[in-house]
Amino acid sequence: MPQDTAALPPIGLFDVRAQQALIRPEIDRRIAAVLDSGRFVQGPEVEELEKALADFAGVGHCVGVSSGTDALQIAMMAEGIGRGDAVFLPAFTYTATAEVPLVLGATPVFVDVDPTTFNIDIADLRRRIALVKAEGRLRPRAVVGVDLFGLPADWPAIEAICAEEDMFALDDAAQAFGGALRGRRLGGWGAAAALSFYPTKTLGCYGDGGALLTNDAEKADLYRSLRTHGEGKTRYEVMRTGMNGRLDTIQAAILLCKLPLMENELAARAHVAAGYDAALAGKVQIPAKPEGAESAYGLYSILLADEGQRTRVQEACKARGVPTAVYYPLPLHHQPAYREAHAAAIGQAPPLPVSESLCKRILALPMHPYLDDAQVARVTEAVIAGL
């Protein structure tokens, strides 16, 4: 029988309150300063945050924007991606990655993922690029590598392919800020990296927010123009079609309070993951650890044997007061919004069996820096009880 959880502290899938308790006075001070200044749009806190984020990631430039989705869109707009262009991206990820190419008139080409890392499958990527080129209807223009659940994608391979094919390499690091590959933090891989500051991310604000990281000064200048209606050197000099994609000053102020916690929080996430690994290894498929890759553990997702086992584990966890979630219940090529685009991308598109299988077997466990060892044990005991 499940233990009585009434007297136990609740476990959150995410936890923004524990973090807020540590820095609430500084948050209040920062927000009050913005209110007093009245500079709610493009206030000095935005530029201060941009410099701090660039320094943290070890890149030359950061451009704050209004969301992770807008970061992806601005990066693609800067490349002139649109009608007739093919944008290759994993079939197993969040909708925003596929949504943006379609908004710009381009065609998303869904690529299967690796069965252990859940990131884009390099062999399948090469195959689908070759198919698009052979058909000749679309131009291969970009690869969006997603660092899913915080684990860096195979960026050396993606960069090599993009260099061979003259394509744009864009890192969707929305779930992975703080992750690293071969000693280089995400943000320094690809031509640009898109970040999300949604509240549940490794670095989250109290609303929507995002950023673009790049080592290319010209791209950074173009991103700044595009986020502000295509402005030139003055407000009313319009150089190009842009969008309203600015990061709010208050959100920048909040992020400035949170960024100093990042190093310790990344270590705490890794500690939680190690606890899960130790208890669950050999019982379920635990997150992969490719050599040289450091996950930010934006999520901790296990893989069950089948859909039935996942349901049993979810029920056991619920009975013990342990929350779980499914990221993602459908692969993108099965989503109603993308079926038509998927069918049109490649005449005889190869199947995407790994992505389809993962959606039936994946399960996310609580993951945040403020889980203690007793809570980690409670989570793993609930999972094991449901197997």
N, C-alpha and C positions, 0 to 999 in steps of 0.2 A: 504494500500500500504506500502511496506517496506520503512523505513526511508532512507534518503540519507546518505550513509556511506562514501562518498568520503572525507569528512572533518574529519572523526573520525580516531583515531589511529588504525592501523591494529591489529587484534587479531591473535596470533599464537596458533596453537594446542599445541606446545611446544615453549620455548623461551630460547635459549642458549646465545643470544647476550646481553640481559639485565644483566644476571649474569656476563658475561665476562667483561662488562663495569666496574663492581665494582672491579674486581681483575686483570685487564689487566697488570698493572705494575708488579705485583707479578708473573704473568704467564711468562711475558717476562724475568724477572730476573731468574726464575727457569729454563726456557728452555735454556737461555744463559749459565747458570752454567753447564748444561748437555753438551752443545756443547763444552764448554771450557774443560771439563774433558775428553771428548771422550769416556766415559763409557756408551755406548748406550744400552747395554744388561746387565741386573743384576747389574746396578749401585747402589750406596748407597741409592738413593731415593726410590728404590723398598722396601728395608728392612725398611726404615723409614715409608713408607706408610703402610706396613703390620702391624707394631706395632700400628700405629694410628687407623687403621681400627679395629683391635682386641680390642683396648681400647674402641672405640666408641660403638662396639657391645657388649662389656662385655664378651668376650670369650678369651680363652687362646692363640689361634694361628690363624694366617692368612697367606695364601699362595697366592701371586699374580700370575695370569695366563693371557693368551692371550685373552680370551673371556669368556662369560658366558657359551657358549656351551662347550668349552674346560674344564671349571670347572666341569660341569656335567660328562664329559667323564673321566676326571682324577679320580673323586670320584668313579665312577663305575669300572674303571680299577683297582683301589686299592683294591676293594672287589673281584676281579676275576670274575666279572659278564660277562657271555658270552653264548655260545650255550647251549640250554636246560633250560635257566633261564627265568623266567617270571618277568617282571618289570611293576608294576601297576602304572598308572598315569592318570590324568584327560583327558577326550576326548576334553574338551574345554580349550585349551591353545595354546601357540605358538609351532611351529613345532620342535624346538630344543629339547624339553623335550622328544619327541618320537624318534627323529632322532638318538640320542646317543645310546640307547639300540640296535637298528638295526645295527648301525655301528660296535658294539662289538659282534654281532652275537646273541644277546638275543632277546626275543620276548616282545614287548610292549603289555600290556593288558589294554585296555581303560576302564576307570571307569566313570560313569555319575557324574554330579556335582549337588550341592545343588541349588535349584531354587532361593534362596535369596542371598547367599554369593557368588555363582558361583565357589566355591572351591570344592574339591573332596568330594563326598557324602560317608560318613562313612558306612552307611548301605549297599550301593552298593559295596563298597570296600570289605567288609566282604563276601558278596555274591559271588563276582568274585574270591576271594581267595579260597573259598570253592569249587567252580566249577573247578578251575585249579587243586586243590588237588585231587578231585574226579576222574578227567580224568587221572591224573598221568603221562601225557606226559611232562610236564614242572615242574620245581622246583620254587616255589614262593621265590624270592630272595630279592626284593627291592620294596619300595613304594616311589615314588617321589611326595611329596606334593608341589603344586604350590601355592604361596601366590598371587593369581591373582589380578591384578590391584592395588596391594599394601596391600590388606587385608590378615592378617595371616590366614592360614588354621587351622583346628582343630588339633593342634599338640599334645595335651595330648592324644586324641583318636588315632592318627596315631602312636605315640610312643608306646602306649599300645598294639596295634595290632602287631606292628613289634616285640615287646618283646615276645608276645605270640607265634608268628610264626617263630621266629629267622630270621627276615628279616632286611635289611638295610634301615634305614629311612633317606632319602635325601631331604633337603629343597631346592627347586628351588625358591630362593628369588630374582630373576632377576628384578622383578618390584617393590620390596618391601623393599629395604634397608632403615632402619630407622623405620620400623614398629615394633610393639611390641605386645606381648600377655602375659597377667597376670603379667605385669611389667617387663617382660624379652624381650629384643630386639631380633628380628630375627637374626639368627646366632648362638644363644644358644639353639635352638630347633633342634631336630633330631641329628643324628650322625655327620652330616656335613651340611653346607649350601653353595649353589653356588650363587655367585653374578655376575651381568653383569654391566659393566661400559659403555655400548653403550651410545652415546651422549644424548639420550632423557630420560635416567633413572634418578631416584632420585639423584644419584651421577653418573655423566657421564663424560667420558674423551672426547678427540677430535679424536676418532678413536675407535678401538676395545680394550677391556680390561675386565678383570674379576678377581675373587678371590674365594678362598675356606676358610670358617671359620669353626673351630672345637675346641673342648676342649680336644681332644685326641692328645697328643704329638707324639705318634707313627704314627698316620694317617698323621699328618702334615709333618713329615719327609718323609713319603712315597709319599705324594703329591709333595713335592719339588723334589724328585728323578724322579717321572714320568713326571713332566713338563719339565725336562731337559734330555730327552733321556734315562731315567733310570739310571742316574749316581749314583755312590757310593760316597765315601768320596773324590775322586779325579775326575777330568774331564774325564779321560780315563779309569776309572774303571766302567764298565757297568754291573749293577747288575740285570737288568730286561728290558723287552721291554717297552719303554716309548714313548714320543712324544716331539715335539718342541712346548711347550705351555707356554713360558715365557711372562711376562708382560714387555712391552717396558719401558725403563727408562724415556723417555720423557712423556709418558702417566702417569707414576707414579708421576712425577713432577707436572703435571697439576692437578691431583687428590689431591695432597697435598695442592694446592692453594684453591681447592673447598671445601674440607672437613670442614674447619672452618665455612663455611656458612650453614652447614647442619641443625643444630638445628633451626635456624631462618627460613630456607626454609621449614622445615617440619611444623612449626607452620603456615607459610603463606599458604601452601597447605591445611592445615586443615581449615583455615579461608575461603579460596575460596570454599572448599567443603561445609562448613556451609552455605555460601551464596546461593549456588546451592540448597542445601537441603531445605532451608527456602522458596525459590520461587517455587520449583518443587514438593515438597511433596504433595501427594494426586492427582497429575496430571499425573505423570509417576512413575515407580518404581525406587527409588533412591538407592544408595549403602547401603547395610546392615551394621549395627553396632552391632555385637555380643558383649555381655557383656565381658569386660576384653580385648577386641581387639582394637588396635590402628592402623588404616590404615596409610600407608605412602603416599597414594593417588598418586601412580605412574601414574594412569589413573583415570578419573571420568567417569564411564559409566552408562547410564540410560537404562531402559528396556521399550520399547514401546509395545503397545497392539498387533501389528502384523507388518508384513513387509510393508504393505501399509502405515500405520501410520509413520513408520520409514522413508520411502521415502518422505512423505510430510514434515516431520520435517527437513530432510536434505535439501530439496529444499528451505524451509523457511529460514533456517540458511544461506545457500549459498547466497540467495538474500540479506541478511543483513550483508554480509561480515564476517560470523562466520564459521570457519572451523569445520568439524566433521570427524570422521573416524569410521570404523567398525572393531572391534577386537573381534571376528574373523568371516569371512564370511562362513567358513566351519568347522565342527567339524573334528578332526583328523582322525577318522575312515572313513570319506568320502573323504579324500585326496587321490589322485591316488597313492602316494608313500606308503601309509599305508593300503590300502584296503586288500591286500593279507595277510599281517601280522595280521590284525584284524580278518579275516576269519579263519586263522590258529590257533589263540590263544585259543579259546574255541569252541568246536564242535557246540553247540547250544547257541551262545552268546546272552544274553538278549539285548533288544534294549537300546538305549541311548537317550531317548526322550527329556530330559531337555537340553542336549548339542545341540541337533538338533534345538530345539525351540529357544534357546538363539541366535544362529547364524543368525536367521531371524529377531530378535527384538532388539539386543544390539546396542548401539550407544555411542561413546566416544565424550565428549565435551572437549573444551580446558582446560588443567590442567597444570599449572606451578606456581612457587612462585611469579611471577611478574605480575599477573593479578590484576588490581585494582577493586574497588567495582563497578565503572561505567561499566567496561568491563564485569564483572560478571552479572550485570543487563542486559546488552545488549545481552549476551548469553542466559539468561533465557527467556527474552522477545521473542527472535527469536524462541526458542523451543516451547514456549506456543502458538505463532502465528501459528505454523505448526500442532498443535494438532487437 
